[in-house]
Amino acid sequence: MVEVSEQQAAIALLRWYADMGIDEAVATSPADLKSWGAKPAAPIAKPSAAAATTPVFEPDDDAVPADEAIAQAKKIAAACATYETLEAAVKEFDGCPLKAGAKNTVFADGIPGSDLLIIGEAPGRDEDRTGKPFVGRAGQLLDKMLAAIDRSRTENTLISNVIYWRPPGNRTPSQIETAICRPFVERLIEITDPKVIMLAGGAPMQALLGITGIMRARGVWREIETPSGKRYPALPIFHPAFLLRQPANKRLAWADLQAVQTRLRED
């Protein structure tokens, strides 16, 4: 058995964190797991005047209430008649609290009006940096999956998400955050009018279909009904990030891709 030093183990752990997209702390100091359950530590001394000048993120007391933000999003989205005006409206929208902590608005990538629309969950570290969806390792796998059915974001596919700003630490978006962005997602569907929608992962499936359990739901055709009353065929599939962790499920993903290809050819 090969012995691993503490330093090697720590480096391996940090590399794993980086691969998972974890690139920021969620507390002001490291947590000592051995101290959990022990008596609370003595109060921390008041910081000096110099330390007090360090910027600290705090919740925005002036943030728009969720119900008002959703109402604003519905009104703004309904007023957009083109892909370009919708993209501009999303970038200008300040009703989602995630925007304050994100570097970029990640709206979409690909060819507007394509007969295939892919909707994922939310931007990760690479997407937040570049302003485009699916550009990390999961994005590279998605591109390979699309190529297998003669699809490409540069020719005949549009890719977007149900959330346009990166959640802190790549956490799962909350229901409120998803509800705020949903009017824009539905309007994107109506404007681009795809023949088929692929929902990559459980988050977009729950947001647009109201169901959970991607393991059971994947591969089963359903319909998304937008505010205009139009229905669009939608197929939930495994998120490429899941396939990177569970490559044995790629055979199921291939079956789903073939189903999408067949549906597009029939239409």
Long-range contacts (C-beta under 8 A, 24 or more apart in sequence): 19-137, 20-170, 21-124, 21-125, 21-136, 21-170, 22-169, 22-170, 23-125, 24-168, 24-169, 26-168, 26-169, 57-101, 60-97, 60-100, 63-97, 64-94, 64-95, 66-176, 66-179, 66-180, 68-95, 69-95, 69-96, 69-180, 70-95, 70-179, 70-180, 70-182, 70-183, 73-180, 73-181, 73-182, 73-183, 73-184, 74-183, 74-227, 76-183, 76-184, 77-183, 77-184, 77-186, 77-187, 78-183, 78-187, 78-227, 80-187, 80-191, 81-191, 82-191, 83-112, 83-113, 83-188, 83-191, 83-192, 86-184, 86-187, 86-188, 86-191, 89-184, 90-164, 90-184, 93-184, 95-180, 96-163, 96-164, 96-165, 96-177, 96-180, 96-181, 97-177, 98-163, 98-164, 98-165, 98-166, 98-167, 98-173, 98-177, 99-164, 99-165, 101-165, 101-166, 101-168, 102-128, 102-165, 102-166, 103-128, 103-129, 103-166, 104-128, 104-129, 104-130, 104-131, 105-131, 105-164, 105-165, 106-131, 106-132, 106-133, 106-161, 106-164, 106-165, 106-166, 107-160, 107-164, 108-133, 108-158, 108-159, 108-160, 108-188, 109-133, 109-134, 109-135, 109-153, 109-158, 109-159, 109-160, 110-153, 110-154, 110-157, 110-158, 110-159, 111-153, 111-154, 111-155, 111-156, 111-157, 111-158, 112-158, 112-191, 112-192, 113-158, 113-192, 113-193, 114-156, 114-157, 114-158, 114-192, 114-194, 115-156, 115-194, 115-195, 115-196, 115-264, 115-267, 116-151, 116-156, 116-157, 116-158, 116-194, 116-195, 116-196, 116-197, 116-198, 116-260, 116-264, 117-157, 117-158, 117-159, 117-160, 117-188, 117-189, 117-192, 117-194, 117-196, 117-197, 117-198, 118-142, 118-157, 118-158, 118-159, 118-160, 118-197, 118-198, 118-200, 119-159, 119-160, 119-161, 119-162, 119-185, 119-197, 119-198, 119-199, 119-200, 119-204, 119-208, 120-159, 120-160, 120-161, 120-162, 120-200, 120-201, 120-203, 120-204, 120-239, 121-161, 121-162, 121-163, 121-172, 121-173, 121-200, 121-201, 121-203, 121-204, 121-239, 122-161, 122-162, 122-163, 122-165, 122-166, 122-167, 122-170, 122-173, 122-203, 123-161, 123-163, 123-164, 123-165, 123-166, 124-166, 124-170, 125-166, 125-170, 127-166, 128-165, 128-166, 133-159, 133-160, 133-161, 134-159, 134-240, 137-241, 137-244, 138-239, 138-240, 138-241, 138-244, 139-240, 141-240, 141-243, 141-244, 142-200, 142-240, 145-240, 145-253, 145-257, 148-254, 148-257, 149-257, 149-258, 149-260, 149-261, 150-261, 158-192, 158-194, 160-185, 160-188, 161-204, 162-203, 162-204, 162-207, 162-208, 163-203, 172-203, 173-203, 178-203, 178-206, 178-207, 182-207, 182-208, 183-227, 186-226, 186-227, 187-226, 189-224, 189-226, 189-232, 190-226, 190-227, 190-228, 190-230, 194-232, 195-233, 195-263, 195-264, 195-267, 196-232, 196-233, 196-234, 196-235, 196-260, 196-263, 196-264, 196-267, 197-224, 197-232, 197-233, 197-234, 197-235, 198-234, 198-235, 198-237, 198-256, 198-260, 199-234, 199-235, 199-236, 199-237, 200-237, 200-238, 200-239, 200-240, 201-236, 201-237, 201-238, 201-239, 201-241, 201-242, 202-236, 202-239, 205-236, 208-234, 209-234, 209-236, 214-238, 214-239, 214-242, 218-252, 218-256, 219-252, 219-255, 219-256, 219-259, 221-259, 221-263, 233-263, 235-259, 235-260, 235-263
